[in-house]
Amino acid sequence: MNKFSETLYDAWEQQLRIDELLYDSETEHQRLIIFRNATFGRVMALDGIVQTTERDEFIYHEMLAHVPILAHGNARQVLIIGGGDGGMLREVCRHRNVAEITQVEIDPRVVDMCRQYLPNHSAGAFDDGRLELVFADGLDYVRTTESRFDVIISDSTDPIGPGESLFSADFYAGCRRCLNPGGALVTQNGVVFIQMDEVVATARHLKRIFDDWHFYSAAVPTYVGGIMAFGWASDNADLRRQPLEVLTQRFAAAAINTRYYTPEVHQAAFALPRYMLAAINAPEE
């Protein structure tokens, strides 16, 4: 029986059994494969790296969407960079007070195939009237757009191939450029124990560009190796220190049913292990 072997790390790999191959083809930008696995349901991978699975996607998408939106409290314009599977868009769309959603995805084929083979990820969100879907390079978009946003979510691949530029100082500066005062940027930054260099590089970029920066975390089984790091940046330090009472009130008002996110989890997620704090706060050599 065929197996999918992930190629993200040189010295360590995970394998998933392919119980049914649904799609496998080269797009203009990358190799896209979608298959069914008995444990994780339908799985989507790009260039040999697992991006999302039906079984545990809710953890990742809820934490990258609801944390910045509820911390902000009045997000009207939201920008999603990447996220072609539609899961992030689905969660953002659940916030009724969000008036405009712009999603910038580089690869139309990812959107098309995920709508076909992973329909539960987007759950109809690509048909939401608030959405403007733009097929473009994310770095180019944040450098040039005249639009401004209250929340920016970078739902990127790892810093390999098309996603590499979304971890650069130029990208973070572009996000700062099109972020409204008091807004927040959040990013996916990999599994910190294994991808510490990526996290440290992001920390150094963010501290030069934003008044307030930090990370928060969640454990997502698909992304093996420990907790996953999410970057946080804003010009308002109060956003990531919202009292539990405020988060609880906003969550109740949003009337969103979640499977992972709670106001208590939100607040606790910003408490980081000492090894991570030591790395991101270490002086540059």
Protein Blocks (a to p, Z undefined) as FASTA:
>chain_A
ZZdddfkbmkbccddddfbdfbdcddfkbccdddddfklopaddeehiafbdfklmmmmm
mmmmmmmmmmnopafbdcdeejlnommmmmmmmpmklmbdcdddfblklmmmmmmmmmml
nnomlmpmkbccddddfklmmmmmmbdcfbdcddddddehjllmmmcfklmmmmmmmpce
hiacdddebjfklmmmmmmmmmmmmmmmpmbdcddddddfklghiacddddddfbfklmm
ccfklmmmmmmmnopacfkbcfklmmmmmpccfklmmmmmpccZZ
